[in-house]
């Protein structure tokens, strides 16, 4: 294959070195940047002497962007140009490599999905470990330390890993908590609950690769200028400093903008805020209530930059809905207390990953007499991740009248369980696959939400992501509690 400089590269040429090989979407704005940052961290933790015996490699996992320019652009924006070899080739070549490493790389509903796998290969050319990157900005450093230790174990000198991070779960910082972040240019910015709702846009400088980041951030000056007089919440931008290539990446980028930004830009160097605000890719809009509830999401990589009119309309619509749904674990438990026995049994299995499609079908039959909402999702699916918080809120609000069940589709149990541990809901999920799910209803990729009435009949199938709480709640009102009663 060829690298970002157009030079041919063979894995065999790195015998004698430990190879860290990641399958990376050359236009990814979700998990891949976490992987490459962890790779750089690992090499730095080993020190310069040991690092010379380590080779970082990437293989393009984007079926639609396979040119040398694509892998070169990703490498440059992530500070990787001279730190690794990012390999590509013809689509047929890539498919042979993906198959050889059991990598799934597809385009589903216009979106790239691939297995976010990273392999550790011994100096003798044998695969020693495989890791799957998890969706957590705050855990990037821990992942880097794991990789560094694994590499050290395989090198004859067993170099010291210059890092002492704990592997305890890193606490995320939710919108319900007050936190002070450094502000670009000096000072600090306070995030969290307050006297009014607030709008945030999370981004990283490498978003330039797939979107007009500078012009779009500049255009948000108009929103900020009109927000106060229009009764809309103020805007704060948050840079994901945890996965920026250098500390200078943000100031250098801001210096290139046509106009200074009129809203503050905070820097999240720990990743804890992004995790707590449920950011699953950048750029990402989040609207929070004055009490710290997430009211609205918008993922730019899947939906494009919203126009001023769209932002204003969606934000206003989200603000008009009553923020009465419970949010904390204790609130959810109190809200669902006294549920009918069949629904209470679902709540008792909250966040659990249960059996197959056969078991899911049996559960649906056992729930006859109650409207059912089945959400088909996967941990690797960004739109599924984006709407998961909406289902958490809806199931807490409607869970005494409506049965909610998840269908984890085409996913590994380990990845699904890790995702559920970080994104709690008040109901269980069953493991299935696309072909088996067809026995319940025809689907067109993920996510899909299936509405079943009290008589066990499918009355509506929603293909794709729910963008707003209002959209999901409206369908529950109509199809589960309205038409679904028939």
C-alpha positions in Angstrom: 0.0 0.0 0.0 1.1 3.7 -0.1 1.4 6.2 2.7 0.6 9.9 3.0 3.7 10.7 1.0 2.8 8.3 -1.9 5.6 5.9 -0.9 5.0 2.1 -1.0 5.0 0.5 2.5 5.0 -3.2 3.5 4.2 -4.4 7.0 7.2 -6.9 6.6 9.6 -4.0 6.5 8.9 -3.2 10.1 10.1 -6.6 11.5 12.1 -6.0 14.6 9.8 -3.2 15.7 6.5 -3.3 17.7 3.8 -2.1 15.3 0.7 -0.3 16.5 -1.8 -0.6 13.6 -5.1 1.2 13.7 -7.9 1.1 11.1 -8.9 4.8 10.7 -11.5 6.6 8.7 -9.6 9.4 6.9 -12.6 11.7 7.5 -13.6 10.6 10.9 -14.7 13.1 13.6 -15.8 10.6 16.3 -13.7 7.7 17.6 -10.7 7.7 15.2 -9.2 11.0 16.6 -9.3 9.4 20.0 -7.4 6.4 18.7 -4.7 8.4 17.0 -4.2 10.7 20.0 -3.8 7.6 22.2 -1.2 6.2 19.8 0.8 9.5 20.0 0.4 9.5 23.8 1.7 5.9 24.0 4.8 6.6 22.0 5.5 9.7 24.1 5.1 7.8 27.3 7.8 5.3 26.2 10.4 8.1 25.7 12.5 8.8 22.6 15.0 5.9 22.9 12.2 3.2 23.1 10.1 5.1 20.5 12.6 4.3 17.8 11.6 0.7 18.1 7.9 1.4 17.7 6.1 2.0 14.4 2.7 3.6 14.2 0.6 2.6 11.3 -2.9 3.5 10.0 -5.0 1.9 7.3 -7.8 3.9 5.7 -11.2 2.5 6.7 -13.3 5.0 4.6 -14.6 3.3 1.4 -15.4 6.7 -0.1 -12.2 8.6 0.7 -9.2 6.5 -0.3 -6.8 9.0 -2.1 -3.3 9.9 -0.9 -4.7 13.4 -0.4 -7.3 12.1 2.0 -4.8 10.3 4.3 -2.3 13.2 4.0 -5.0 15.7 5.1 -6.0 13.6 8.1 -2.3 13.2 9.1 -1.6 16.9 8.8 -4.6 18.1 10.8 -4.0 15.6 13.6 -0.3 16.3 13.9 0.6 12.8 12.6 2.3 13.7 9.2 5.8 12.5 10.4 4.6 10.4 13.3 3.1 7.4 11.4 2.5 5.9 8.0 -1.2 6.2 7.1 -1.8 3.7 4.3 -4.3 3.6 1.5 -4.7 1.9 -1.9 -7.4 1.0 -4.3 -10.8 0.0 -2.9 -10.2 -3.6 -3.8 -6.8 -3.5 -2.0 -8.4 -2.0 1.1 -11.2 -4.5 1.1 -8.6 -7.4 1.1 -6.8 -5.9 4.0 -10.1 -5.2 5.9 -11.1 -8.8 5.4 -7.8 -10.1 6.5 -8.2 -8.2 9.8 -11.9 -8.9 10.2 -12.7 -5.2 9.8 -16.2 -4.1 8.8 -16.1 -0.9 6.7 -19.3 0.2 5.0 -21.4 3.1 4.0 -24.8 3.0 5.7 -27.5 5.6 5.0 -24.7 7.9 3.6 -22.6 7.5 6.8 -19.3 5.7 7.2 -19.2 2.9 9.8 -16.2 0.8 10.5 -14.8 -1.4 13.3 -12.5 1.0 15.3 -9.9 -1.7 15.9 -6.2 -1.3 16.9 -3.7 -4.1 16.7 -0.5 -4.6 18.5 2.0 -6.6 16.4 5.1 -8.2 17.9 8.7 -7.6 16.5 8.3 -11.1 14.9 5.2 -10.1 13.0 2.6 -11.8 15.1 -0.6 -10.2 16.4 -0.4 -9.9 20.2 -3.5 -7.8 21.1 -6.5 -6.2 19.5 -8.3 -3.2 21.1 -11.6 -1.5 20.2 -11.6 2.2 21.0 -14.5 3.3 23.2 -16.4 6.5 22.9 -14.8 8.5 25.7 -12.8 11.7 25.4 -11.7 11.5 29.0 -10.3 8.0 28.7 -7.9 8.8 25.9 -4.9 9.1 28.2 -5.7 5.8 29.9 -5.9 4.1 26.5 -2.5 5.6 25.6 -1.1 4.2 28.8 -2.5 0.7 28.2 -0.9 0.8 24.7 2.4 2.0 26.1 2.5 -0.8 28.7 1.7 -3.4 26.1 4.4 -2.2 23.8 6.9 -2.1 26.7 6.1 -5.7 27.5 7.0 -6.7 23.9 10.3 -4.8 23.7 13.5 -6.6 24.9 14.5 -3.7 27.0 11.0 -3.3 28.7 11.3 0.5 28.9 9.7 2.4 31.7 6.2 3.9 30.8 6.4 7.5 31.9 2.8 7.8 33.1 1.0 6.9 36.3 -2.7 7.3 35.4 -5.3 5.4 37.4 -7.6 3.0 35.5 -10.5 4.0 37.6 -13.5 5.3 35.6 -13.0 9.0 34.9 -16.0 11.0 36.2 -17.7 13.0 33.5 -19.0 16.5 34.1 -22.6 16.8 33.2 -24.6 20.0 32.5 -26.1 19.8 36.0 -22.6 20.5 37.5 -20.8 23.8 37.6 -17.3 23.8 36.1 -14.8 26.5 35.2 -12.8 26.0 32.0 -9.9 28.1 30.6 -10.9 30.5 28.0 -8.8 31.1 24.9 -7.1 34.5 25.1 -7.1 34.3 28.9 -9.5 34.1 31.8 -12.1 31.4 32.3 -15.6 30.3 31.3 -18.2 28.9 33.6 -20.4 26.1 32.3 -23.4 24.4 34.0 -26.8 25.3 35.5 -27.7 28.9 35.8 -30.5 31.4 35.4 -31.3 30.5 31.8 -30.9 27.9 29.1 -27.5 27.8 27.2 -26.3 26.7 23.8 -22.9 25.1 23.2 -21.0 24.1 20.1 -18.2 21.6 20.7 -15.5 21.4 18.0 -11.9 20.6 17.3 -9.6 22.4 14.8 -9.3 19.2 12.7 -13.0 19.5 11.8 -11.7 21.6 9.0 -11.1 18.4 7.0 -14.8 17.7 6.5 -16.6 21.0 7.0 -16.2 24.7 6.6 -15.4 25.2 10.3 -14.0 28.7 10.2 -16.9 30.2 8.1 -19.5 28.4 10.1 -18.1 29.5 13.5 -17.9 33.0 12.1 -21.6 32.8 11.0 -22.6 32.0 14.6 -21.6 35.6 15.5 -25.0 36.5 14.0 -26.8 34.1 16.3 -25.0 35.5 19.3 -25.8 39.1 18.3 -29.5 38.4 18.0 -29.9 35.8 20.8 -30.6 38.3 23.6 -33.2 40.4 21.8 -34.9 37.3 20.4 -35.2 35.6 23.8 -32.8 32.8 22.8 -30.0 31.4 25.0 -26.4 32.7 24.6 -23.8 30.6 22.8 -20.4 29.3 24.1 -18.0 27.3 22.0 -15.9 24.5 23.6 -12.7 23.2 22.0 -11.9 19.6 22.6 -8.3 20.2 23.8 -7.9 16.6 24.8 -7.7 15.5 21.2 -6.0 18.6 19.6 -2.6 17.9 18.1 -0.9 20.7 19.9 -1.7 23.5 22.4 -1.1 26.0 19.6 -3.6 24.4 17.2 -6.6 26.4 18.6 -5.0 29.9 18.8 -3.4 29.3 15.3 -6.8 28.4 13.9 -8.7 31.3 15.5 -6.1 33.6 14.1 -7.1 32.6 10.6 -10.8 33.6 11.0 -12.1 36.5 9.1 -13.6 38.1 12.2 -13.1 37.5 16.0 -15.7 35.3 17.5 -18.2 37.3 19.6 -18.9 34.4 21.9 -16.5 32.8 24.4 -14.4 29.8 23.4 -13.6 27.4 26.3 -11.0 24.6 26.3 -11.9 21.2 27.6 -8.5 19.6 28.2 -9.7 16.7 30.2 -12.6 15.5 27.9 -14.8 15.1 31.0 -17.1 17.9 29.8 -17.6 16.5 26.4 -18.4 13.1 27.9 -20.8 14.6 30.4 -22.6 16.6 27.7 -22.8 13.4 25.6 -20.8 14.7 22.7 -20.3 11.9 20.2 -18.5 13.7 17.4 -17.4 17.2 16.5 -18.8 19.7 15.6 -21.7 19.1 18.0 -24.4 21.4 19.3 -25.9 20.9 22.7 -28.8 23.0 24.3 -29.0 22.7 28.1 -31.7 23.9 30.4 -31.2 26.2 33.4 -31.3 23.1 35.6 -28.7 21.1 33.5 -31.0 19.0 31.4 -30.0 18.3 27.8 -32.8 19.6 25.6 -31.5 19.3 22.0 -28.6 17.9 20.0 -27.3 18.5 16.5 -24.4 16.5 14.9 -22.8 18.4 12.1 -21.0 15.5 10.5 -24.3 13.7 9.9 -26.7 16.6 9.4 -24.5 19.5 8.1 -24.2 22.9 9.7 -27.6 24.2 10.6 -28.6 27.6 9.2 -29.3 30.5 11.6 -33.0 29.9 11.0 -32.7 26.2 11.8 -30.7 26.8 15.0 -33.2 29.4 16.2 -36.3 27.4 15.3 -35.0 24.1 16.8 -33.7 25.8 20.0 -36.9 27.7 20.5 -39.0 24.5 19.9 -36.8 22.6 22.4 -37.2 25.4 25.0 -40.9 25.4 24.8 -41.2 21.8 25.8 -41.6 21.4 29.6 -38.3 20.1 31.1 -40.2 17.9 33.5 -38.7 14.6 32.7 -36.6 13.0 35.4 -32.8 13.1 34.8 -30.9 11.6 37.7 -31.0 7.9 38.6 -32.8 8.6 41.8 -35.4 10.8 40.0 -36.0 8.0 37.4 -36.5 5.4 40.1 -39.0 7.6 41.9 -40.8 8.4 38.6 -41.2 4.8 37.7 -42.2 3.5 41.1 -45.5 1.8 41.1 -45.3 0.7 37.4 -47.4 -2.3 36.4 -45.5 -5.6 37.0 -44.6 -6.3 33.3 -43.1 -2.8 33.0 -41.5 -2.9 36.4 -39.7 -6.1 35.3 -38.2 -4.1 32.4 -37.1 -1.3 34.8 -35.4 -3.9 37.1 -33.3 -5.0 34.1 -32.2 -1.4 33.2 -29.0 -1.2 31.1 -28.7 -5.0 30.9 -27.8 -6.8 27.7 -30.0 -9.9 27.3 -30.4 -12.7 24.9 -31.1 -13.1 21.2 -33.8 -12.1 18.7 -35.8 -15.2 19.9 -35.7 -13.9 23.4 -36.7 -10.4 22.2 -39.7 -11.8 20.3 -40.8 -13.7 23.5 -40.5 -10.6 25.6 -42.6 -8.6 23.1 -45.3 -11.3 23.3 -45.2 -11.2 27.1 -45.9 -7.5 26.9 -49.1 -7.9 25.0 -51.6 -5.3 26.4 -49.0 -2.5 26.6 -47.8 -0.3 23.8 -44.1 -1.1 23.0 -41.3 1.0 21.6 -38.3 -1.0 20.3 -35.2 1.0 19.5 -32.7 -0.8 17.3 -29.2 0.6 17.9 -25.4 -0.2 18.0 -22.5 1.2 20.0 -20.6 1.9 16.7 -23.4 3.9 15.2 -23.0 7.7 15.8 -26.7 8.6 15.1 -27.7 5.8 17.5 -25.4 7.3 20.1 -26.8 10.8 19.5 -30.4 9.9 20.1 -29.8 7.6 23.1 -30.2 10.4 25.6 -33.6 11.1 24.1 -34.7 7.6 24.7 -33.4 7.7 28.3 -35.6 10.8 29.0 -38.6 9.4 27.1 -38.5 6.0 28.9 -38.3 7.8 32.3 -41.3 10.0 31.4 -43.5 7.4 29.7 -42.2 4.2 31.3 -45.3 3.6 33.6 -47.5 3.4 30.5 -45.2 2.3 27.6 -42.8 -0.6 27.4 -39.3 0.3 26.1 -36.9 -2.3 24.8 -33.6 -2.0 23.0 -32.3 -4.1 20.1 -28.5 -4.0 20.0 -27.9 -4.8 16.3 -24.8 -6.1 14.6 -22.7 -5.3 17.6 -20.3 -7.0 20.0 -21.5 -7.7 23.5 -18.4 -6.1 25.0 -18.8 -2.8 23.1 -22.6 -2.8 23.8 -22.1 -3.3 27.5 -19.5 -0.6 27.7 -21.8 1.8 25.9 -24.7 1.0 28.2 -22.5 1.5 31.3 -21.9 5.1 30.1 -25.4 5.8 28.8 -28.0 4.5 31.3 -31.6 3.9 30.3 -34.4 2.4 32.3 -34.9 -0.7 30.2 -32.8 -3.7 28.9 -31.5 -4.4 25.3 -31.4 -7.7 23.5 -28.6 -8.7 21.1 -29.7 -9.3 17.5 -28.7 -8.7 13.9 -30.2 -7.0 10.9 -31.6 -10.2 9.2 -33.2 -11.5 12.4 -34.7 -8.0 13.2 -36.5 -8.2 9.8 -38.8 -10.8 11.4 -40.2 -8.0 13.5 -40.3 -5.2 10.9 -38.6 -4.1 7.7 -35.6 -1.8 8.6 -33.3 0.4 6.6 -30.1 0.5 8.7 -29.6 2.0 12.1 -31.1 3.5 14.1 -34.6 2.3 13.7 -37.5 2.7 16.1 -40.4 0.3 15.9 -43.8 1.1 17.5 -46.1 -1.8 18.5 -49.6 -1.4 19.7 -51.3 -3.1 22.6 -52.5 -5.9 20.4 -48.9 -6.7 19.3 -49.2 -5.1 15.8 -46.4 -2.9 14.4 -48.1 0.4 13.6 -45.1 2.6 12.7 -41.4 2.3 11.9 -39.2 5.4 12.2 -36.1 5.0 10.1 -33.1 7.1 11.2 -32.1 9.3 14.1 -34.5 11.3 16.2 -33.0 14.8 16.3 -35.1 16.3 19.1 -36.9 15.2 22.3 -40.0 16.7 20.9 -39.9 14.5 17.8 -39.6 11.3 19.8 -42.1 12.3 22.4 -44.6 13.3 19.7 -44.3 9.9 18.0 -44.8 8.1 21.4 -47.9 10.2 22.0 -49.3 9.4 18.6 -48.2 5.9 17.8 -47.8 4.3 21.2 -50.5 6.1 23.2 -52.8 7.3 20.4 -53.1 5.2 17.2 -51.2 2.4 19.0 -54.2 1.8 21.3 -56.2 0.4 18.4 
